[in-house]
Amino acid sequence: MTSARLGDTEACPFFPRCDRQPRQLLVHRIVRIPVLVLLLLQTGCGAAQFATCAPHVNETGTPQRTWSECFTDPLSYEGTTHSVYCLHEDPSKPPVILLHEMTGLTAGTLAYAEELANDFTVYVPLLFGKKGTFSPASGLRAYWFGGMLDHFPYGEWGMPPHGSPVIVRWLRGLVREVGTRHNGQPIGIIGNCMTGSLPLALLDHQQVKAVVVAQPALPMRFWWSSDEDRASLGLSPDDLEVARRSSADIYGLRFETDCMADRAKHLALRREFGDRFIDGEIPASVYQPDGKSINVHSTLIGSWGTPGPVGEASRLARERAKNFLLRALAG
């Protein structure tokens, strides 16, 4: 996060782009306290939800190769900039964009990307946090705080009444860049957790032929979630309509007992997309053979190295997701 000085002593620790004129700094001073109080309260709720539902396991996986910027510099689009990482290998493989979870672009995510790279040209955007760092807090900060002044009042992830969130518009810019680099090749996109449903909003690009929606977790509400929230896919009406108009295949993944990605979201996918939706829900009987309740969430990244039935179920989910993409992107 960039900080700047006012005179010689005053810094702007809470907001990016602090190199403002005096009038702009005055506005920031006026709105800073109430905005921060509200956002801290919201962040506390998001953290409580995460603590209640997320499994407390150590993510496994260590990348073995060098991931560097895909486009020389971080990609900027509509006032937002994010790095995108690649292996810079044979671009003839079908392109797949892998979106990371609320825990960030972790070492385990990059290790999963390397597994995918055996069959695909993989693009991994860094949407928040630091590359290689496991930090659920970075996801919560991004969701509630990210871009709050540069894109006031909704920030980077907030849902405007019309159109698309800033993060969706930036991802569309990334899809266009990938589409140009892979002229005519079908594109696949994988979303996970906080990014789980975002691939649906990217189906406006004609080259996107298949998306994986893994345990979608948005929206994260204040103190409680209504039945409508639990069934929501976390998309604006405009973005949901984009997904409806597409003919791309959709593969949905979740553990049956996951409380962060409510089953109502899975049913909403089936209702909205009918035969286009392929149900990859993992039955509880597969990973809870003795009937003892297990707290699980991450189907593709966080659980695959867990000993026993949970890890086996996750590894099988990876294989099925890969085969789904290979078939859909075969041309």
ZAZA-616283 format. One record per residue (C-alpha): x, y, z. Coordinates in steps of 0.05 Angstrom, whole numbers, padded with zeros to 5 digits, always signed. Example, Ala and Ser with C-alpha at 12.3 -4.5 7.8 and 13.67 -1.06 7.14 Angstrom:
REM ZAZA-616283
+00246-00090+00156+00273-00021+00143
END
This chain:
REM ZAZA-616283
+00000+00000+00000+00028+00068-00019+00036+00122+00034+00049+00195+00023+00066+00255+00067+00029+00320+00082+00084+00369+00095+00140+00331+00129+00103+00291+00182+00032+00268+00165+00025+00201+00128-00037+00170+00096-00033+00098+00120-00104+00076+00104-00114+00094+00031-00074+00085-00033-00059+00144-00079-00046+00192-00022-00008+00241-00066-00067+00288-00066-00078+00363-00069-00097+00397-00003-00172+00399-00020-00172+00324-00034-00135+00311+00031-00187+00350+00069-00243+00308+00039-00205+00245+00058-00198+00270+00130-00272+00284+00135-00294+00215+00110-00237+00173+00139-00263+00161+00210-00336+00140+00195-00314+00099+00135-00261+00063+00175-00308+00050+00234-00359+00019+00187-00307-00022+00150-00276-00048+00215-00344-00072+00239-00356-00106+00172-00287-00137+00173-00300-00164+00242-00362-00199+00217-00326-00228+00157-00272-00253+00203-00324-00285+00248-00355-00321+00190-00288-00346+00166-00269-00369+00236-00334-00406+00245-00337-00442+00178-00266-00448+00152-00228-00512+00168-00165-00499+00210-00115-00540+00169-00046-00524+00143-00047-00515+00068+00003-00560+00032+00041-00552-00033+00106-00518-00053+00118-00489-00122+00180-00515-00157+00184-00468-00215+00191-00393-00228+00127-00353-00234+00139-00284-00263+00098-00226-00291+00060-00248-00353+00058-00179-00386+00125-00150-00365+00089-00101-00318+00028-00110-00274-00036-00104-00315-00074-00038-00309-00146-00030-00330-00198+00023-00312-00156+00051-00256-00140-00016-00224-00073-00053-00227-00056-00125-00209+00002-00171-00224-00011-00233-00266+00038-00291-00262+00059-00342-00314+00111-00396-00326+00125-00369-00397+00121-00437-00429+00091-00464-00493+00030-00420-00508-00001-00472-00553-00033-00506-00493-00104-00482-00480-00105-00421-00433-00134-00426-00363-00141-00368-00314-00136-00391-00241-00167-00345-00189-00142-00354-00118-00182-00361-00054-00194-00312+00003-00128-00337+00034-00090-00304-00023-00042-00327-00077-00010-00379-00032+00047-00428-00044-00007-00482-00048-00044-00444-00102+00020-00437-00144+00034-00511-00134-00036-00526-00160-00023-00479-00219+00040-00519-00235-00002-00583-00236-00050-00550-00284+00008-00526-00326+00021-00597-00348-00040-00590-00393-00055-00515-00397-00022-00447-00404-00039-00420-00336-00049-00347-00317-00052-00331-00242-00073-00260-00223-00054-00233-00154-00119-00200-00132-00096-00182-00061-00042-00199-00011+00029-00220-00028+00050-00275-00075+00065-00339-00038+00034-00316+00028-00024-00350+00064-00066-00293+00094-00141-00297+00102-00138-00227+00131-00114-00200+00064-00177-00226+00031-00222-00195+00084-00185-00128+00078-00192-00130+00002-00266-00147+00005-00283-00091+00054-00228-00039+00044-00199-00050-00026-00202+00012-00069-00253+00046-00024-00232+00117-00041-00205+00106-00112-00272+00074-00129-00317+00105-00076-00367+00085-00050-00365+00011-00070-00291-00001-00072-00260-00054-00116-00304-00112-00094-00369-00078-00074-00432-00088-00116-00458-00025-00151-00533-00020-00165-00518-00025-00240-00462-00054-00280-00404-00094-00251-00356-00088-00192-00288-00059-00208-00254-00127-00197-00299-00158-00250-00283-00103-00299-00209-00113-00287-00215-00188-00297-00251-00175-00363-00190-00135-00384-00146-00195-00366-00190-00242-00406-00183-00196-00467-00107-00197-00459-00106-00272-00454-00154-00278-00513-00108-00234-00556-00047-00275-00536-00084-00340-00552-00120-00318-00615-00180-00362-00627-00164-00412-00571-00219-00429-00521-00206-00402-00451-00223-00435-00384-00229-00400-00317-00227-00429-00246-00255-00390-00187-00246-00410-00114-00282-00387-00051-00283-00311-00052-00271-00313-00127-00315-00375-00137-00371-00344-00177-00331-00290-00213-00317-00334-00274-00391-00330-00290-00386-00255-00299-00331-00266-00350-00373-00307-00398-00385-00245-00440-00320-00260-00478-00333-00307-00536-00269-00347-00524-00289-00366-00453-00318-00436-00463-00316-00467-00394-00313-00444-00321-00304-00480-00255-00343-00450-00197-00311-00479-00135-00343-00466-00067-00368-00395-00080-00370-00357-00014-00396-00287-00031-00431-00246-00007-00405-00238+00064-00458-00200+00103-00455-00159+00167-00482-00198+00227-00524-00251+00192-00543-00277+00123-00614-00282+00099-00640-00341+00058-00632-00297-00003-00559-00284+00014-00545-00357+00024-00574-00372-00045-00539-00313-00078-00482-00324-00127-00452-00257-00107-00462-00227-00177-00497-00164-00199-00561-00174-00240-00523-00149-00302-00467-00200-00291-00516-00257-00279-00550-00239-00344-00482-00242-00379-00475-00314-00354-00545-00333-00375-00533-00310-00446-00470-00351-00454-00470-00423-00478-00407-00442-00439-00406-00503-00393-00404-00493-00318-00374-00542-00269-00395-00532-00196-00354-00558-00138-00365-00559-00062-00362-00605-00003-00433-00624+00017-00425-00600+00089-00389-00534+00073-00421-00477+00110-00382-00421+00075-00408-00441+00007-00480-00457+00024-00515-00512-00015-00568-00461-00035-00515-00430-00081-00505-00498-00115-00580-00505-00125-00581-00434-00154-00529-00454-00205-00571-00514-00225-00634-00471-00229-00601-00414-00269-00562-00456-00319-00599-00522-00326-00563-00572-00371-00502-00527-00376-00488-00538-00303-00448-00600-00285-00457-00618-00211-00391-00637-00179-00413-00633-00106-00373-00681-00063-00421-00724-00020-00408-00724+00055-00408-00800+00053-00344-00798+00012-00303-00758+00062-00342-00774+00126-00347-00850+00121-00358-00858+00196-00410-00804+00198-00368-00758+00242-00376-00685+00221-00315-00655+00188-00307-00580+00174-00284-00574+00101-00285-00520+00048-00230-00516-00004-00242-00570-00056-00182-00557-00102-00128-00522-00063-00133-00527+00012-00154-00600+00024-00117-00642-00027-00058-00656+00019-00101-00675+00079-00091-00747+00100-00149-00795+00092-00216-00789+00056-00217-00712+00053-00151-00709+00015-00172-00766-00031-00238-00731-00047-00200-00666-00062-00150-00701-00107-00207-00733-00146-00240-00665-00152-00176-00637-00183-00175-00694-00233-00248-00684-00252-00240-00608-00259-00179-00618-00304-00216-00668-00348-00276-00622-00352-00231-00566-00377-00193-00611-00426-00258-00633-00458-00288-00564-00461-00226-00530-00488-00208-00584-00538-00233-00539-00593
END
